Amino acid sequence: MDEMKIASGFMQGTIARIIRKVVFKKLGIEPNLKFEDPISVKFDGEKAIVHLNVTASLSKEDLSKLLKDLV
């Protein structure tokens, strides 16, 4: 099993922007994201297992909308 860790602030910022754009496109909310630990990606054959430890900051209205869309 191969493993890759992404600890660079630049790469984590780029990944956070991509996630923010996808969430905005799908749900119409734009959270502020901060990675607490390096991003860990493990490759197991045809699978990629991604571990993220993220703090997301968003308004109460956005949180309520997010929870409603998930349920």
HUSUL-V237725 format. One record per residue. RES is the residue in one small letter. D_LAST is the distance of its C-alpha to the last C-alpha in Angstrom with 2 decimals. Layout:
[[RES	D_LAST] [RES	D_LAST]]
//
This chain:
[[m	34.37] [d	34.68] [e	32.94] [m	32.70] [k	31.97] [i	31.36] [a	32.75] [s	34.28] [g	33.04] [f	33.61] [m	31.50] [q	28.65] [g	28.81] [t	28.81] [i	25.75] [a	23.94] [r	24.96] [i	23.71] [i	20.23] [r	20.26] [k	21.36] [v	18.73] [v	15.85] [f	17.77] [k	18.31] [k	14.74] [l	12.99] [g	16.17] [i	16.22] [e	19.03] [p	18.76] [n	22.01] [l	21.96] [k	24.57] [f	25.14] [e	26.50] [d	28.09] [p	29.44] [i	27.06] [s	27.85] [v	27.76] [k	29.11] [f	30.32] [d	30.69] [g	32.27] [e	29.89] [k	26.86] [a	26.12] [i	24.28] [v	23.27] [h	22.98] [l	21.89] [n	22.26] [v	20.97] [t	20.92] [a	18.89] [s	20.08] [l	18.25] [s	18.49] [k	16.59] [e	15.59] [d	14.33] [l	12.37] [s	10.75] [k	10.11] [l	8.80] [l	6.23] [k	5.39] [d	5.63] [l	3.79] [v	0.00]]
//
